[in-house]
Amino acid sequence: MPKVNLGEKFALFEDYWNPRIVGELNDSFIKLAKFKGEFVWHRHPDGDELFLVIRGELLIRLRSEEISLTEGEFFIVPRGVEHLPVAHKEAWVLLFELKSTRNTGNLTEQRTRTDLERI
């Protein structure tokens, strides 16, 4: 497997809330996505989800608290915990999650992605 340059991969797309697969590790995908605005409240009943901020800032709202992340910081949302990602300005985010994880978790809506592009 070739090495991955995150800057080069992020340069390949402009849209928001549409994760792309850049790698696989055991039963998980490593995904990249650009976030801007507010996503949707959702949860992932079968697995944890890691958010690593590469560029910008990300707010992860939980029902009990808010987690602010800046570049180089990550947060793991435990399985089953409802959360709402928010990026007031464009944020570049690396996601690490089970291969079976949908971006909208337990919900289906217009931004739900089921057939992810590999870049």
N, C-alpha and C positions, 0 to 999 in steps of 0.2 A: 504494500500500500504506500502510495507517495505521501510526502509530508503535506500539510495543509497550511496555507497562509491565510489567516482570517481576513486581513484587509483585502486581499484579492477576491476572496469569496463574497464578502459583503458588497464589493463593487459590481457584482454580477446581477444585482436586483435592486429595485427601488421601492417596491410595494411594502405595505405594513401588515402585520399580523398573519403572515403567510410563511411559516417555517420551511426551511430547506434542509435536507439531510446532507451532512458533510462527513459523517463517519459512523462506524458501528463499534460497539464494545460489548461483548457478550450478548445479553438480551436487550440492549439499549441502543438508542440512536443518539448521536450528537447532532444537534440542529442549530441553525443560525436563523435569526429573524430580526427584522427592524420593527420597532414598536413606535407608535405615535398616537396619542389620545388615550381613550379609555377602552378597555376590552369588555369583557362580560364576566359577571360572577359565575364561577363554575368550580367543580372539584374533580379530582381523579381518584375514583374509588379503589383502583388496583395498584397504584404506584406513586412513589414520591416524585417530585419534579424539582430540578435544580435550575435556577436562573443565575447566570453569571453576566454581569454588565461589562461589555467590552468598550463601549463608548456611550457617553451621556449619563443619564440618571433614570432610575426606575423606582416607582413606588409600588409595593405590593400590599394591597389592603386585605386584611383578614377581618373576620367579624369581631375579633377581640383587640386588634392592634393594627398599626401600619408600620411597614418595614421600608426604610429608605435606603436605596443602594446607589453607589456611585461607581465609577470605573474601577475595575479590579476587585469588586466585592460580589459575593454570591449569597444566595439564600435558598434553602431547601424547604419547599412546601411539603409537609408530610401528606401521605395518602389520605384521601377523604376530607381534607381541610378545604373549605370553601375559600376562594381567593379571587381578587380582581387586580390584574396588572394595569398600571397607569404610567404613561410616559408623557409628560407635559410638552417636551420637545423630543425630537427623534432620538431613539436609543437603539444601540446595537446590542443584541443579547444572544448569548450561547445558552442553549437548553440541553439538558441531559435527562432523558426519560426513557421509560420502557418503550419498545417498538410498538406496542399495542395502544399507546397513549394518543388520544386525539387532542388537538389544540384547545377545543372547547369542552373537553372532558365529558361530563354527564349531559351536556346540552347539545342540541343541533340548531344552528342558526346560520345566517348568510356567510359568516367568516369561518365556519367549520371546514377543515381541510382533511380529506381522507386519503388522497393519493398524492403524497409529497414528492416534489422534485428533488433529485439528487444533483448536487453541484460539486 
